[in-house]
């Protein structure tokens, strides 16, 4: 009786096909995770700036603007940047302060390249807490739950 040893070609091809499917799923999940991590820098960079805007608004009743002397903010929007965030700008719109973070066009994934994250201050009158709303040009699947 002849004894068979090893794997057949079909068995090896099935294993290779299964590995290829798992790798393609892993690459997709990894790319999404990288995009989310890069986008999170916009939330980190603007977090401290929100406090400065709130302080200035509480003292003056107006929104500070980046580059205006005496507003307590840096001299230009590029001063508020990071590895993935190109610039952060503060403007006023309809009595609300608006913080806009612009993602870089290079050194980031295509899904967040050149996109914006916009935080709009919604002041609550009569001693209430000020709330921030978030909108973005980035696809919802990359945004944190608080910004969807």
Long-range contacts (C-beta under 8 A, 24 or more apart in sequence): 31-109, 31-111, 32-141, 32-142, 34-109, 35-108, 35-109, 35-111, 35-112, 35-142, 36-142, 38-84, 38-103, 38-108, 38-109, 38-112, 39-84, 39-103, 39-112, 39-117, 39-138, 39-142, 39-143, 40-144, 41-82, 41-83, 41-84, 41-85, 42-84, 42-85, 42-88, 42-101, 42-103, 42-117, 43-117, 43-144, 43-147, 44-82, 45-80, 45-81, 45-82, 45-85, 45-88, 45-101, 46-80, 46-88, 46-99, 46-101, 46-117, 46-119, 49-73, 49-80, 49-88, 49-90, 49-99, 50-99, 50-119, 50-121, 50-132, 53-90, 53-97, 53-99, 53-121, 54-121, 54-130, 57-97, 57-121, 57-123, 57-130, 62-92, 63-90, 63-91, 63-92, 63-96, 63-97, 63-98, 63-121, 64-90, 64-97, 65-90, 65-91, 65-92, 66-90, 77-102, 83-107, 84-108, 84-112, 93-120, 95-123, 96-120, 96-121, 96-122, 96-123, 97-121, 103-138, 111-138, 111-139, 111-142, 112-138, 112-142, 117-147
